[in-house]
Amino acid sequence: MRLLPDRVERAGKELGSSRPVVPLGRRLAWPAAIAGVLLARYATESLRHRRDGRVGYAVEDPAPPSSQDFRWAAEALTGHATISGNKVDVLVNGDEIFPAVLEAVRGARETLNIETYVYWQGEIAVDLAEAVCERARDGVECRVLIDAVGSAKMDPRVITQMRDAGAEVVRFRPPKPHLLRRADNRSHRRAIVVDGRVGFTGGVGIAGEWEGNAEDPDHWRDTHFRVEGPIVHALQGAFGEHWVEATGEALVGERFLPTIEPFEDGVTMQLVRSGARVGDTNIEILFYLAIASAEESIELTAAYFAPRPPFLEALCEAAKRGVKVSVLVPGPHIDKEFVRVAGRAVYQELLECGVGVHEYQPTMLHAKSMVVDGCWASVGTANFDNRSFQLNDELTLSVFDGDVAAKLSDVFARDLEQADQIEQGRWEDRSPAKKLREAVTVPLRREL
């Protein structure tokens, strides 16, 4: 029997209900409308970003990465200058990274700026907070910018502790109803700048997972840069861009951008930063240029590897023209298994065209680096996926120097010794269930 509207309330009372019975269709109307809006937004955004099509790039007669022409191309395409006269240290894992960071932070005299996506818990989370507090109490201007989503596991008492000591601590882009469109656009950047003269960036987060020396699955593998020289101005600019968005305060003047004399024997570097946008981002085109320009070798380390088709084509084209292409990605200890499955969906195509694929075995591999032809190298926050290329704000620090590239190549070689190389014949024989599991991730690649 269908109840008419004027009988619904009477029927509810007869059943002992304290409120009218609302038909199922009316109860589902609002959830269905919201779901429809979200689905429509996803579909239109996919079209606007054109991430799932084979729309890529073309570089005619690319210059070798060792040439001045390559530097000019990198500048022109990204809009970021190359800067000479810098000093850079390659830091591997928490045992090298965190002591260097804490030493620099504790030595701050005027200003200290810290931006991070991950600030969770662990000994380093406490140590860094205490160092910030000590500097703030001593009169140093301390600013800490943490992504509101990435720092969700952070102990709120740590924020209170730093604020009580006089540091400014700001959550970047906290989710709000009127900012729903940007809720997925996070700051994935890591940047520490001390007195405008010493800087750090790379893949490491402020959490116990990055402590130690990647000795077991509880201690992750990562790479960071410590830099001095004029390039620190660019790193300060990356922090300042987000600070002014979050607070309205522009960080200018001698305290933040002091006069820095270049080192006579310093190296040339380029800081490239990018943010969520429609179309191609700076880091995306930089990575493509580096791959397309390679003549001898590409050593790519990616914590999250789920490339869209044009980058698969670029890697394969490099291998076909004789470049030795090696890709190193996490193995069984990855913290996001879904991303690993999505990445594995492209292994077959890479293997067939001669790209070497290796999965790191001891622990989670969180480093993000690339070395091309032993003369150009990049370390930063960007992964090799659409989330880094299109959805998040990222930065990467490139070095035009053979010695630094050689150091990173040595690190890459040591990592390969602890990795499992994927062999084409064995990979083709994996079960149909695994192949299906990988295939279903392809439509969601845009969100990874």
C-alpha positions in Angstrom: 0.0 0.0 0.0 1.4 3.5 -0.9 0.8 6.1 1.8 -0.2 9.5 0.7 1.6 12.5 2.2 -1.2 13.4 4.6 -1.1 9.8 5.9 2.6 9.6 6.5 2.5 11.5 9.8 -0.5 9.5 11.0 1.1 6.2 10.1 4.2 7.2 12.0 2.2 8.0 15.1 0.4 4.7 14.8 3.7 2.9 14.8 4.8 4.8 18.0 7.3 7.1 16.2 8.0 10.5 17.7 8.5 12.1 14.2 7.0 11.6 10.8 8.3 8.9 8.6 10.2 10.4 5.7 10.1 8.5 2.4 13.4 6.9 1.4 13.6 8.9 -1.8 13.4 12.2 0.1 16.0 11.0 2.6 18.5 10.2 -0.2 17.8 13.4 -2.2 20.5 15.5 -0.7 23.2 12.8 -0.6 22.5 12.0 -4.2 22.7 15.6 -5.2 26.1 16.1 -3.4 27.4 12.9 -5.0 26.3 14.1 -8.4 28.1 17.5 -7.9 31.3 15.8 -6.8 31.1 13.3 -9.7 30.5 16.1 -12.2 33.4 18.1 -10.7 35.7 15.1 -11.0 34.8 14.5 -14.6 35.2 18.1 -15.6 38.5 18.4 -13.8 39.8 15.3 -15.5 39.0 16.9 -18.9 40.6 20.2 -17.9 43.8 18.5 -16.7 43.8 16.1 -19.6 45.8 13.8 -17.4 44.5 10.5 -18.8 45.1 11.1 -22.5 48.3 10.5 -24.3 48.9 14.3 -24.6 52.6 14.9 -24.0 55.4 17.0 -25.3 57.9 17.2 -28.1 61.5 18.5 -27.9 63.3 18.9 -31.2 67.1 18.6 -31.1 67.4 18.7 -27.3 70.7 19.9 -26.0 72.8 17.5 -23.8 72.4 18.1 -20.0 76.0 19.1 -19.8 75.5 22.1 -22.2 74.8 25.8 -21.6 71.8 25.4 -24.0 70.2 22.9 -21.6 70.5 25.4 -18.7 68.9 28.1 -20.9 66.1 25.7 -21.8 65.5 24.7 -18.2 65.3 28.4 -17.3 63.0 29.4 -20.2 60.5 26.5 -19.7 60.2 26.8 -15.9 60.6 30.5 -15.4 63.3 29.9 -12.7 66.9 31.1 -13.0 70.0 29.0 -12.6 72.2 30.4 -10.0 76.0 29.9 -9.6 78.3 29.9 -6.7 76.6 27.5 -4.3 77.7 24.8 -1.9 75.6 21.6 -1.5 75.8 18.6 0.8 74.1 15.3 -0.1 72.5 13.9 3.1 71.3 10.3 3.2 68.7 9.1 5.8 67.9 10.5 9.2 71.3 9.8 10.8 72.8 12.4 8.4 69.8 14.7 7.8 68.5 15.4 11.3 71.8 16.2 13.0 72.6 18.7 10.2 69.1 20.2 10.5 69.2 20.6 14.3 72.7 22.1 14.2 71.6 24.7 11.7 68.3 25.5 13.6 70.1 25.8 16.9 72.5 28.2 15.3 69.8 30.6 14.0 70.5 34.3 15.0 67.7 36.3 13.4 65.2 34.3 11.4 64.1 30.7 11.1 61.6 29.5 8.6 60.3 25.9 8.4 57.8 24.4 6.1 56.8 20.8 6.0 54.0 18.5 4.8 54.7 15.8 7.4 55.1 16.7 11.1 54.0 13.7 13.0 55.5 12.2 16.2 58.8 10.7 17.3 62.0 11.9 18.8 62.9 14.3 16.0 59.4 15.9 16.3 60.2 16.7 19.9 63.8 17.7 19.3 63.0 20.1 16.5 60.2 21.7 18.5 62.5 22.2 21.4 65.1 23.7 19.2 62.5 26.1 17.7 61.3 27.1 21.2 64.9 27.7 22.4 65.6 30.0 19.4 62.2 31.8 19.8 62.9 32.5 23.5 66.2 34.0 22.5 64.6 36.5 20.2 64.9 34.7 16.9 61.9 35.3 14.6 60.6 31.7 14.2 57.9 30.8 11.6 56.6 27.2 11.2 54.2 26.4 8.3 52.7 22.9 8.4 50.2 21.5 5.9 46.9 21.1 7.6 46.3 17.6 6.1 49.8 16.3 6.2 50.3 17.2 9.8 47.0 15.5 10.9 48.9 13.1 13.1 50.9 15.8 14.9 50.6 16.1 18.7 48.7 19.5 19.2 50.7 20.0 22.4 53.8 20.5 20.2 52.1 23.4 18.4 51.1 24.9 21.7 54.6 24.5 23.0 56.1 26.4 20.1 53.5 29.1 20.2 53.9 29.7 23.9 57.7 30.1 23.3 57.0 32.9 20.8 57.1 31.1 17.5 54.5 31.6 14.8 52.9 28.3 13.9 50.4 28.3 11.0 48.4 25.4 9.4 48.5 25.8 5.6 45.1 25.6 3.8 43.0 24.1 6.5 39.9 22.4 5.0 36.9 24.8 5.0 33.5 24.6 3.2 34.2 27.6 1.0 37.6 26.2 0.0 36.3 22.8 -0.9 37.7 23.2 -4.5 41.2 23.4 -3.1 40.9 20.8 -0.4 42.9 18.3 -2.5 45.7 20.8 -3.3 48.2 20.4 -0.5 51.6 21.9 0.2 54.0 18.9 -0.2 57.0 21.1 0.1 59.8 20.7 2.6 62.0 23.8 3.2 64.1 25.0 6.1 65.9 28.4 5.9 68.1 29.7 8.6 69.0 33.4 8.7 68.4 33.4 4.9 71.8 31.8 4.5 71.5 28.0 5.0 68.7 25.9 3.5 67.5 22.3 3.4 65.1 20.5 1.1 64.3 17.0 0.0 62.0 14.2 0.8 62.3 13.8 4.6 59.4 14.5 7.0 59.5 15.4 10.6 58.6 12.0 12.1 60.1 8.9 13.7 59.8 7.0 10.5 62.7 9.0 9.1 65.1 8.5 12.0 68.0 6.1 11.9 69.7 4.8 8.7 67.0 2.8 6.9 68.2 -0.3 8.9 64.8 -1.9 9.1 61.1 -1.4 8.0 60.5 1.0 10.8 63.2 3.5 9.5 62.7 4.9 6.1 65.2 5.6 3.3 65.4 9.2 2.1 67.7 11.9 0.6 68.0 15.6 1.4 70.1 18.6 0.3 71.8 21.1 2.6 72.7 24.3 0.7 74.5 27.5 1.1 75.1 30.4 -1.3 72.8 32.6 -3.4 70.4 29.7 -4.1 69.1 30.0 -0.6 67.2 33.2 -1.7 65.2 31.0 -4.0 64.4 28.5 -1.2 63.4 31.5 1.0 61.1 32.6 -1.8 59.4 29.2 -1.9 58.7 29.5 1.8 57.7 33.1 1.5 55.2 32.3 -1.3 53.2 30.1 1.0 53.7 32.2 4.1 52.1 35.2 2.4 49.2 33.1 1.2 48.6 31.7 4.7 49.2 35.0 6.7 49.4 37.9 4.3 52.9 38.7 5.6 55.5 39.3 2.9 59.0 38.3 4.1 61.4 40.8 2.5 64.4 42.8 3.6 67.9 42.0 4.8 66.7 39.7 7.6 65.2 37.3 5.1 67.2 38.0 1.9 70.7 39.0 3.1 73.5 39.8 0.7 75.2 36.5 -0.1 78.5 36.3 -1.9 78.9 33.3 -4.2 81.5 30.6 -3.4 84.4 30.8 -5.9 84.3 27.1 -6.5 80.6 26.8 -6.0 78.1 24.9 -8.2 75.3 26.1 -10.4 71.8 25.2 -9.1 68.2 25.8 -9.9 65.2 25.7 -7.6 62.0 25.0 -9.4 58.7 25.2 -7.6 55.2 24.5 -8.9 51.7 24.6 -7.7 48.3 23.1 -8.6 47.1 24.4 -11.9 45.4 23.6 -15.1 47.9 22.4 -17.7 51.6 21.6 -17.3 53.5 22.6 -14.2 57.1 23.7 -13.9 58.4 20.5 -12.4 56.6 18.4 -14.9 58.1 20.1 -17.9 61.6 20.2 -16.2 61.5 16.4 -15.7 60.4 15.8 -19.2 63.1 18.1 -20.6 65.8 16.2 -18.6 64.5 12.8 -19.8 64.2 13.9 -23.4 67.7 15.4 -23.3 69.5 12.4 -21.8 72.2 10.8 -24.0 73.8 8.2 -21.6 71.9 7.4 -18.5 68.8 8.2 -16.3 68.7 7.1 -12.7 65.2 7.8 -11.3 64.3 7.2 -7.7 60.6 7.7 -7.0 58.8 7.1 -3.7 55.4 7.0 -5.5 55.6 6.0 -9.1 52.4 6.2 -11.2 53.3 8.1 -14.3 50.8 9.2 -17.0 51.3 7.9 -20.5 53.5 10.7 -22.0 56.1 10.0 -19.3 56.0 6.3 -20.0 56.6 7.2 -23.7 59.5 9.6 -22.7 61.2 6.9 -20.6 60.8 4.3 -23.4 62.0 6.6 -26.1 65.1 7.3 -24.1 65.8 3.6 -23.7 65.2 3.0 -27.4 67.8 5.6 -28.4 70.4 3.8 -26.2 70.1 5.6 -22.9 70.4 3.3 -19.9 67.2 4.0 -18.0 66.9 2.6 -14.4 63.8 3.2 -12.2 64.0 2.5 -8.5 60.7 2.4 -6.5 59.5 1.0 -3.2 59.0 -2.7 -2.7 56.9 -4.6 -0.1 57.3 -1.9 2.7 55.6 0.9 0.8 53.2 2.9 3.1 50.6 3.2 0.3 50.1 -0.2 -1.3 47.4 1.2 -3.7 50.0 3.5 -5.3 52.4 0.5 -5.7 49.7 -1.5 -7.5 49.0 1.5 -9.8 52.7 1.8 -10.6 53.0 -1.9 -11.3 50.4 -1.5 -14.0 53.0 0.2 -16.2 55.9 -2.2 -15.6 55.1 -4.3 -18.6 55.3 -1.4 -21.0 58.6 -0.2 -19.4 60.2 -3.7 -19.5 59.3 -4.3 -23.1 61.1 -1.1 -24.2 64.2 -1.8 -22.2 63.8 0.2 -19.0 65.2 -1.4 -15.9 62.7 -1.5 -13.0 63.9 -2.2 -9.4 61.9 -2.5 -6.2 63.7 -1.5 -3.0 63.4 -4.2 -0.4 64.7 -3.3 3.1 62.2 -0.5 4.1 60.0 2.2 2.7 61.9 4.1 0.0 60.8 7.8 0.3 63.5 9.5 -1.7 62.8 11.6 -4.8 65.8 12.1 -7.1 67.0 11.9 -10.6 70.5 11.8 -12.1 70.9 12.3 -15.9 74.2 11.6 -17.8 76.2 11.9 -14.6 76.2 15.7 -14.9 72.7 16.9 -13.9 70.8 15.9 -10.8 67.6 16.8 -8.9 66.5 16.2 -5.3 63.2 17.5 -4.0 59.7 16.8 -2.8 58.1 15.8 -6.1 57.1 12.2 -6.7 56.7 10.8 -10.2 52.9 10.9 -10.3 50.1 13.2 -11.1 49.6 14.3 -7.5 53.0 15.9 -7.5 52.8 17.2 -11.0 49.3 18.6 -10.9 47.6 18.6 -7.5 50.2 19.5 -4.9 52.6 22.4 -4.4 56.1 21.0 -4.8 59.7 22.0 -5.2 62.9 20.4 -6.6 66.5 21.6 -6.4 68.6 20.8 -9.4 72.4 20.8 -9.6 74.5 21.2 -12.8 77.6 19.5 -11.5 79.3 16.2 -12.1 80.7 15.8 -8.6 77.3 16.1 -6.9 75.7 13.9 -9.6 78.4 11.3 -8.9 77.6 11.3 -5.2 73.9 10.7 -6.0 74.8 8.0 -8.5 76.8 6.2 -5.8 73.8 6.4 -3.5 71.6 5.0 -6.3 74.1 2.1 -6.9 74.0 1.2 -3.2 70.2 1.2 -3.3 70.1 -1.0 -6.3 72.2 -3.6 -4.4 69.3 -3.9 -2.0 66.6 -3.9 -4.6 64.8 -6.7 -6.6 65.1 -6.2 -10.3 61.9 -7.0 -12.1 62.5 -9.5 -14.9 60.3 -9.4 -18.0 59.6 -13.1 -18.2 58.8 -13.5 -14.6 56.6 -10.4 -14.7 54.6 -11.7 -17.6 53.9 -14.9 -15.7 52.2 -13.2 -12.7 48.7 -14.3 -11.9 45.6 -13.0 -13.7 44.3 -11.7 -10.4 47.3 -9.5 -10.0 46.9 -8.2 -13.5 43.3 -7.4 -12.9 44.1 -5.7 -9.6 46.6 -3.4 -11.4 44.2 -2.7 -14.3 41.5 -1.3 -12.1 43.8 1.4 -10.7 44.4 3.0 -14.1 41.2 5.2 -14.1 42.2 6.6 -10.7 45.8 7.5 -11.7 44.9 11.2 -11.9 44.3 11.3 -8.1 47.5 9.5 -7.2 
